[in-house]
Amino acid sequence: MVCDRILEGADAHTLAAQKMPFGPALDDLTWVERIEVWYTEDREGVDFTEFRVFDGNGRRKTVRVAGY
């Protein structure tokens, strides 16, 4: 997997609010501190993107989207 970008603060909130497949589409943004966007490119056709969303204590929620 490749880390495409890391967003924090207001930038992370903006991405968290976007609808899939371009964001994780989270309803409650108050806990979001950081988002890491990871992707894979599998020549067999199994591509996906992961939005790794972190709170202030380092706890993570992962939202996986096919393709992207």
N, C-alpha and C positions, 0 to 999 in steps of 0.2 A: 504494500500500500504506500501511497505517496501523500504527504501532507501538502495540500494546495495552498492553504492560508490559515492564519490564526487571527481571530477578531476578538476585541475586548470592549467593554463598556457600551456606549451608544451604538457603535458599529455592530456589536454582537446582538443587541436588541433589535436592530433593523433587520438583520438576517433571520433571526429567530421568528419574526413575525411574518416572513414571506411564506407563501403557500408552496407545497411540494410541487414539482421536484426541485425548485430553486432555493428552498429553505426548509427547516424542520417543522414549520407551521405550529409553533407552540402557542397555547392560549395565554398562559401566565408567564410574563416576561420578567417579573420582579426578581426572581432568583437567578437569572442568567448573568454570569460574570464573564465567561469566555466561551467561544465556539472554535473548534478546530474542524476544518473541512478536509477529509481524506478521500482519496479515490483509488480505484484499481482499474487497470485495463487488461483484461484477459483475452488473449487471442481466440479462445474458445467461445467467446461471446457472453461471458459472465461478468459484465461491468456493473459496478455500483459505486455510489458515493455515500460516505458516512458523515453525518453531522454529530460531532462529539461535543455535547453541551455540558459545561461545568458550572457549579455554583461556587460560592465563596469559600466553601470548605473542601473543595476539590472533588466532590461527588459528581459522578458523570451519568448522563443519560445519552444513549446512542440512538440516533434515528438513521436507518439505512434506506436508501432510495435506489431502485434499479436504474441503471443507465446514468444519465446526467453527464 
